[in-house]
């Protein structure tokens, strides 16, 4: 098998890519990744140089992966700044550039090695692990990292020799709920009362909450989505304007049926005062961005969590991943969940240090998640 590199997703080809990604979440589609490139979100001066990968044998593409040469660690959400500091400060190594297999700015789980039907997953993982190491050495990268793969992929990449890291997110799981009220019945009386009070206060404030698909938005409404996105990005020191206005227009135009939006408006209508931008997958909803022009009590919970859960129940979706962070999600029905990444550093000293760290960190994460799931499961 031969690992080939491509400096644009278009070099792989839309048909080839989408055949491999047909069952993957929407953020792994050709349209999403292409929009990141063509609208200026992903470019070398921002630390993202596309170097997508295909694994080929006998003239056939067996697998593909979204990959980038990174000049920094921004927009990844698997934090390795301490590793970079150790490499550069203690070992005298250049940590950047590095090679990552990831979806830019997207801490959402899903396959990262997109395989053709019939391809042996373990064989594909071994070929990618070996190929990533060889490619990193060839281009002068410090190592290779696969971010937010599925648990099965992480198992296979670990078996192929990569170090495995664990993280924590909070995901909602659909236990066959018939309605939002049915979901509320899974809580004890005190928590059930709290959640109802939060939703009621938003409703009584005179706000109208509505869900829409991206395909239903006008150009002006898409501009509003972008402007809401900026309110959160610009509010926090760590915020970065990763996405462009053109990106939102592109994905709403080309994959609008997979764009799920929640807006909060005054009863009189007009521009939304808050909104959430989500992605609809085959069996899951993925929360991506939130913004608000006004601060209203409990509005974030309604727009980002409760309406998403309600829509998941109505659509029969199995889970809701609302994004990274947020211990407050646990009190609202989201369960702590282990996320995964795999890593290989070319310098043996750095690789051993990282392996020791992630082994200890992962044991602590798994223990914490097991304990917290027992405590935070609805009904407790």
Secondary structure, 3 states (H helix, E strand, C coil): CEEEEECCHHHHCHHHHHHHCCCCCHHHCHHHHHHHHHCCCCCHHHCEEECEEEEEECCEEEEEECEEEECCCCCCCCCCHHHHHHHHHHCCCCCCCEEEECCCCCCCCCCCCEECCCCCHHHHHHHHHHHHHHHHHHHCCCEEEEECCCHHHHHHHHHCCCEEEEEEEEEEECCCCCCHHHHHCCCCHHHHHHHHHHHHHHHHCCEEEEEEEHHHCCHHHHHHHHHHHHHHHHHCCCCCCCCCHHHHHHHHHHHHHHEEEEEEEECCCCCCCEEEEEEECCCEEEEEEEEECCCCCCHHHHHHHHHHHHHHHHHCCCEEECCCCCHHHHHHCCEEEEEEEEEEECCHHHHHHHHHHHHHHHHHHHHHHHHHHHHHCCCC
